[in-house]
Amino acid sequence: MALPVSSNSQDLLQAHFALWHQAVSYTKSVALAVALDLGIADAVHHHGGSATLSEILAAVGIHPCKLPALRRLMRVLAASGTFSATPEDAGLDAVYGLTPVSRLLVTTAADETAATSLAPFMGVNLHPILVSPLVKGVMAWFRQEKPGGPSPFAEAYGEMVWERTQHDAELNAVVNKALVADSRFLMPIFVKECGEVFDGVDSLVDVGGGLGGAAATIAAAFPHVKCSVLDLPQVVANAPADANVEYVPGDMFESIPPAKVVFLKSTLHDWGDDECVKILKNCKQAVAPREDGGKIVIIDMVVGYGSQDIKQKEAQVFFDFYIMIIGGAERDEQEWKDIFSRAGFTDYKIVSVLGVMSIIELYP
């Protein structure tokens, strides 16, 4: 078949490369999942921040026959920037080092590194129970004629992910551990960069706050703020004892305890638009009037807002496609504005200082 008249060989080869790259990019996620499972970041950390393949293999406890496969795994992780390789393409003689990315995967450090490890959060995003519907079922799901029907996760398992956590203790623990890890990492940055959000605030309820990672950080930084966490009974039943945080079992779709500020960190993105409207209407009833300092503080993605970095936009839209599996969504400003309007709000402010995440102040 003749080539298109408008195409030259280099254009076609570039397009060929682009398709190859997209088709196999999922292997980066698989490589990260294997690295988390084996504890490779911890292994390199315990060797002083750099290690040979043989040292990594011995530290993670896999059979020497896997050394060539480990080299191929580490080559992917180095190419993606998760680890460094010195010298590059040195084969079995390469020395692999921690980068700023892999340092966030270390879980066993003696300093504060382990406390801010994102390994549990990355692990839940790569958990087989969440990835399986994406790999196995999403193509068939797209062909279904079920407006407002179940998410791919619910289609695969017969229930929503939050329903499953009510009886799947292992999944419940994995999810809550991941959310705590995310809060331990992100909340100190939030408090440092945006502490003025809590000026004049004396009470706060963290809706869907899990085991209280975010609320505990706020309470420690602002002792004058009375902090409480609202979450499902099976979640708060496992909450740690904290004199500065009150845990309230309940359902945000039913009612929310009154407070000066309602706080929603990575909560609304788990739900569809109709559910978000219902949650925000309950928030509106719970929060103090605006003239008294009442507001709703949301930490979530605003797709395309702020930085024009292409990698950041990619991360946002990739995660949006991923979270569609459980019926959630990442939204752009217009989509957020539509939800706010439906819930009875007209005024909001967006601050983009948390990387892929933004802070939205929503006023009653």
C-alpha positions as CSV (number, residue, x, y, z in Angstrom):
1,M,0.0,0.0,0.0
2,A,1.3,3.4,-0.9
3,L,2.3,5.9,1.9
4,P,0.1,8.9,2.4
5,V,1.2,11.7,0.0
6,S,1.6,14.2,2.9
7,S,3.8,11.9,5.0
8,N,7.5,11.4,4.8
9,S,9.4,8.5,6.4
10,Q,10.4,10.4,9.5
11,D,6.8,11.4,10.2
12,L,5.6,7.9,9.9
13,L,8.4,6.5,12.1
14,Q,7.6,9.2,14.7
15,A,4.0,8.1,14.7
16,H,5.1,4.5,14.8
17,F,7.2,5.3,17.9
18,A,4.3,7.2,19.6
19,L,2.0,4.2,19.2
20,W,4.6,1.8,20.5
21,H,5.3,4.0,23.5
22,Q,1.7,4.4,24.4
23,A,0.9,0.7,23.9
24,V,3.6,-0.5,26.3
25,S,3.6,2.4,28.8
26,Y,1.5,0.3,31.2
27,T,4.7,-1.7,31.9
28,K,6.0,1.3,33.9
29,S,3.1,0.7,36.3
30,V,3.7,-3.0,36.5
31,A,7.4,-2.4,37.2
32,L,6.5,0.0,40.0
33,A,4.1,-2.6,41.5
34,V,6.8,-5.2,41.4
35,A,9.3,-2.8,43.0
36,L,6.8,-2.1,45.8
37,D,6.1,-5.8,46.4
38,L,9.8,-6.6,46.6
39,G,10.7,-3.6,48.7
40,I,13.5,-2.5,46.3
41,A,13.6,1.1,47.6
42,D,14.1,-0.1,51.1
43,A,16.8,-2.5,49.9
44,V,18.7,0.3,48.1
45,H,18.2,2.6,51.1
46,H,19.8,0.0,53.5
47,H,22.8,-0.1,51.3
48,G,23.4,3.6,51.8
49,G,21.4,4.8,48.9
50,S,23.0,2.9,46.1
51,A,23.4,-0.8,45.4
52,T,24.4,-3.3,42.7
53,L,21.9,-5.7,41.2
54,S,23.4,-8.6,43.2
55,E,23.1,-6.5,46.4
56,I,19.4,-5.7,45.6
57,L,18.7,-9.3,44.8
58,A,20.1,-10.6,48.1
59,A,18.4,-7.9,50.1
60,V,14.9,-8.6,48.7
61,G,15.3,-12.3,49.0
62,I,14.7,-13.6,45.5
63,H,16.5,-16.5,43.8
64,P,19.7,-15.8,41.9
65,C,18.1,-17.2,38.8
66,K,16.1,-13.9,38.7
67,L,19.2,-11.7,38.3
68,P,18.7,-11.1,34.5
69,A,15.0,-10.4,35.1
70,L,15.9,-8.0,37.9
71,R,18.3,-6.2,35.6
72,R,15.4,-5.7,33.1
73,L,13.1,-4.5,35.9
74,M,15.6,-2.0,37.2
75,R,16.3,-0.8,33.6
76,V,12.6,0.1,33.3
77,L,12.6,1.8,36.7
78,A,15.7,3.8,35.9
79,A,14.4,4.9,32.5
80,S,11.2,6.1,34.2
81,G,13.3,8.1,36.7
82,T,12.3,6.0,39.8
83,F,15.9,5.0,40.4
84,S,19.2,6.3,38.9
85,A,21.7,4.0,37.1
86,T,25.4,4.6,37.1
87,P,26.8,4.2,34.5
88,E,23.8,4.0,32.3
89,D,23.3,0.9,30.3
90,A,26.1,-0.9,32.2
91,G,24.2,-4.2,32.3
92,L,24.8,-6.4,35.2
93,D,27.5,-4.0,36.5
94,A,25.2,-1.0,37.0
95,V,24.8,0.6,40.4
96,Y,21.3,1.8,41.2
97,G,20.6,4.8,43.4
98,L,17.7,6.4,45.1
99,T,16.2,9.5,43.4
100,P,13.7,12.0,44.9
101,V,11.0,9.7,43.5
102,S,12.2,6.4,45.0
103,R,13.0,8.1,48.3
104,L,9.2,8.5,48.7
105,L,8.9,4.7,48.5
106,V,11.2,4.0,51.5
107,T,9.2,2.6,54.4
108,T,12.0,1.6,56.9
109,A,14.1,4.7,57.3
110,A,15.0,5.8,60.8
111,D,14.3,9.4,60.0
112,E,11.2,11.2,58.9
113,T,11.4,9.6,55.4
114,A,9.5,6.6,56.5
115,A,6.7,8.7,58.0
116,T,6.1,10.4,54.7
117,S,6.4,7.3,52.6
118,L,3.9,7.1,49.7
119,A,4.5,3.4,49.2
120,P,1.1,2.4,50.8
121,F,-0.7,5.0,48.6
122,M,1.0,3.9,45.4
123,G,0.3,0.3,46.5
124,V,-3.4,0.7,46.7
125,N,-3.5,2.3,43.3
126,L,-1.8,-0.7,41.9
127,H,-3.7,-3.3,44.0
128,P,-5.0,-6.2,41.8
129,I,-8.6,-5.8,43.1
130,L,-8.6,-2.2,41.6
131,V,-6.5,-2.8,38.6
132,S,-8.3,-6.0,37.5
133,P,-11.5,-4.2,36.3
134,L,-9.4,-1.8,34.3
135,V,-7.4,-4.5,32.6
136,K,-10.2,-7.1,32.1
137,G,-13.5,-5.3,32.0
138,V,-13.4,-1.8,30.8
139,M,-13.6,-2.5,27.1
140,A,-16.8,-4.5,27.6
141,W,-18.1,-1.9,30.0
142,F,-17.8,0.8,27.3
143,R,-20.0,-1.2,25.0
144,Q,-22.8,-1.5,27.6
145,E,-26.0,0.5,27.2
146,K,-26.6,1.3,30.9
147,P,-26.9,5.0,31.4
148,G,-26.1,5.7,35.1
149,G,-25.2,2.0,35.5
150,P,-22.7,0.4,37.7
151,S,-19.0,1.3,37.5
152,P,-16.5,-1.2,36.1
153,F,-15.6,-2.1,39.7
154,A,-19.2,-2.7,40.7
155,E,-19.8,-4.6,37.4
156,A,-16.9,-6.9,38.2
157,Y,-17.6,-7.5,41.9
158,G,-21.3,-6.8,42.3
159,E,-20.7,-3.9,44.8
160,M,-19.0,-0.6,45.1
161,V,-15.5,-0.4,46.5
162,W,-16.8,1.3,49.7
163,E,-19.4,-1.5,50.2
164,R,-16.7,-4.1,49.8
165,T,-14.5,-2.5,52.5
166,Q,-17.3,-3.0,54.9
167,H,-16.8,-6.8,54.8
168,D,-13.3,-7.2,53.3
169,A,-11.0,-6.4,56.2
170,E,-7.8,-6.7,54.2
171,L,-9.0,-4.2,51.5
172,N,-10.3,-1.9,54.2
173,A,-6.9,-1.9,56.0
174,V,-5.0,-1.4,52.7
175,V,-7.2,1.6,51.7
176,N,-7.1,3.3,55.1
177,K,-3.3,2.8,55.3
178,A,-2.9,4.4,51.9
179,L,-5.0,7.4,52.8
180,V,-3.0,7.9,56.0
181,A,0.2,7.8,54.0
182,D,-1.1,10.3,51.5
183,S,-2.2,12.7,54.3
184,R,1.2,12.3,56.1
185,F,2.9,13.4,52.9
186,L,0.6,16.1,51.7
187,M,-0.8,17.8,54.8
188,P,2.4,19.3,56.2
189,I,3.0,20.9,52.8
190,F,-0.6,22.1,52.8
191,V,-0.3,23.6,56.3
192,K,3.0,25.2,55.4
193,E,1.8,26.7,52.1
194,C,-1.8,27.5,53.0
195,G,-2.0,27.8,56.7
196,E,-4.0,31.1,56.3
197,V,-7.0,28.9,55.3
198,F,-7.5,28.3,59.0
199,D,-7.3,32.0,60.2
200,G,-10.3,32.6,62.5
201,V,-11.3,29.0,62.4
202,D,-12.2,27.4,65.7
203,S,-13.9,24.1,64.6
204,L,-13.5,21.7,61.7
205,V,-15.0,18.5,60.6
206,D,-13.0,16.3,58.2
207,V,-15.7,14.5,56.1
208,G,-14.6,11.1,54.9
209,G,-11.4,11.6,56.8
210,G,-10.5,8.0,57.4
211,L,-8.1,7.3,60.2
212,G,-7.6,11.0,60.8
213,G,-4.3,11.6,59.2
214,A,-5.3,15.0,57.8
215,A,-7.2,16.1,60.9
216,A,-4.3,15.2,63.2
217,T,-1.9,17.3,61.2
218,I,-4.3,20.3,61.3
219,A,-4.9,19.8,65.1
220,A,-1.2,19.7,65.8
221,A,-0.5,22.8,63.7
222,F,-3.5,24.8,65.0
223,P,-4.3,23.7,68.6
224,H,-7.1,26.2,68.8
225,V,-9.1,24.4,66.1
226,K,-11.4,21.7,67.4
227,C,-11.1,18.9,64.9
228,S,-13.4,16.0,64.3
229,V,-13.5,13.2,61.6
230,L,-16.7,11.8,60.1
231,D,-16.5,8.4,58.5
232,L,-18.2,5.1,58.3
233,P,-18.4,3.1,61.5
234,Q,-16.0,0.3,60.4
235,V,-13.4,3.0,59.6
236,V,-13.5,5.0,62.8
237,A,-13.6,1.8,64.8
238,N,-9.9,1.4,63.9
239,A,-8.9,5.0,64.4
240,P,-5.9,5.7,66.6
241,A,-6.4,7.4,70.0
242,D,-5.8,11.1,69.6
243,A,-6.8,13.6,72.3
244,N,-6.9,16.3,69.7
245,V,-9.3,14.6,67.3
246,E,-12.8,13.4,67.8
247,Y,-14.0,10.5,65.6
248,V,-17.7,10.5,64.7
249,P,-19.2,7.4,63.0
250,G,-21.8,8.3,60.4
251,D,-22.6,8.7,56.7
252,M,-21.9,11.9,54.8
253,F,-24.9,11.2,52.6
254,E,-27.2,11.4,55.6
255,S,-25.8,14.3,57.7
256,I,-22.6,16.1,58.7
257,P,-21.8,17.4,62.2
258,P,-21.9,21.3,62.4
259,A,-18.5,23.1,62.3
260,K,-17.0,26.4,61.2
261,V,-15.2,24.6,58.4
262,V,-16.1,21.4,56.5
263,F,-12.9,19.8,55.1
264,L,-13.0,17.4,52.2
265,K,-9.6,15.9,51.2
266,S,-9.7,13.6,48.2
267,T,-13.3,12.7,49.0
268,L,-15.4,14.1,46.2
269,H,-13.3,12.6,43.5
270,D,-14.5,9.1,44.6
271,W,-18.1,9.9,43.6
272,G,-20.2,10.9,40.6
273,D,-21.7,14.3,40.1
274,D,-25.1,13.5,41.7
275,E,-23.4,12.1,44.8
276,C,-21.1,15.1,45.1
277,V,-24.1,17.5,44.9
278,K,-25.8,15.6,47.8
279,I,-22.6,15.6,49.9
280,L,-22.1,19.4,49.3
281,K,-25.7,20.1,50.2
282,N,-25.2,18.4,53.5
283,C,-22.0,20.4,53.9
284,K,-23.9,23.6,53.3
285,Q,-26.3,22.7,56.1
286,A,-23.4,21.8,58.5
287,V,-21.1,24.8,57.9
288,A,-21.3,28.1,59.7
289,P,-22.6,31.2,57.7
290,R,-20.0,33.0,55.6
291,E,-20.2,36.1,57.7
292,D,-19.1,34.0,60.6
293,G,-16.2,32.6,58.7
294,G,-17.9,29.4,57.5
295,K,-16.6,27.7,54.4
296,I,-15.9,24.4,52.8
297,V,-12.2,23.5,52.1
298,I,-11.7,21.0,49.3
299,I,-8.4,19.4,48.4
300,D,-8.8,17.7,45.0
301,M,-7.6,17.9,41.4
302,V,-8.7,20.7,39.2
303,V,-7.7,19.3,35.8
304,G,-5.7,21.7,33.7
305,Y,-5.7,24.5,36.4
306,G,-2.5,26.2,37.3
307,S,0.7,24.7,36.0
308,Q,0.9,24.1,32.3
309,D,3.4,21.3,32.7
310,I,2.4,18.5,30.3
311,K,3.4,15.7,32.8
312,Q,1.1,17.2,35.4
313,K,-1.8,17.4,33.0
314,E,-1.1,13.8,31.9
315,A,-1.0,12.6,35.6
316,Q,-4.4,14.3,36.1
317,V,-6.2,12.9,33.1
318,F,-4.6,9.4,33.6
319,F,-5.8,9.4,37.2
320,D,-9.2,10.5,36.0
321,F,-9.5,7.5,33.7
322,Y,-8.2,5.3,36.5
323,I,-10.7,6.5,39.1
324,M,-13.6,6.1,36.6
325,I,-13.2,2.4,37.5
326,I,-14.8,3.0,40.9
327,G,-17.3,5.5,39.7
328,G,-15.3,8.6,40.6
329,A,-14.0,11.5,38.5
330,E,-11.3,14.2,38.4
331,R,-12.8,17.5,37.2
332,D,-11.9,20.7,35.5
333,E,-13.0,24.1,36.8
334,Q,-16.2,24.2,34.8
335,E,-17.2,20.7,36.0
336,W,-16.6,21.8,39.6
337,K,-18.5,25.0,39.0
338,D,-21.5,23.1,37.7
339,I,-21.5,20.9,40.8
340,F,-21.2,23.8,43.1
341,S,-24.1,25.6,41.4
342,R,-26.3,22.5,41.7
343,A,-25.5,22.3,45.4
344,G,-26.5,25.9,45.9
345,F,-23.1,27.6,46.0
346,T,-22.1,30.6,43.9
347,D,-18.7,31.7,45.2
348,Y,-15.4,29.8,45.3
349,K,-11.6,30.3,45.1
350,I,-9.0,27.9,43.7
351,V,-5.4,27.9,44.8
352,S,-3.0,25.7,42.9
353,V,0.1,25.1,45.1
354,L,0.0,21.4,45.8
355,G,1.3,19.9,42.5
356,V,-1.4,17.9,40.8
357,M,-3.8,18.9,43.6
358,S,-5.6,22.2,44.2
359,I,-7.2,23.8,47.2
360,I,-10.8,25.0,46.7
361,E,-12.4,27.3,49.2
362,L,-16.2,27.2,48.7
363,Y,-18.3,29.8,50.5
364,P,-22.0,29.3,51.6
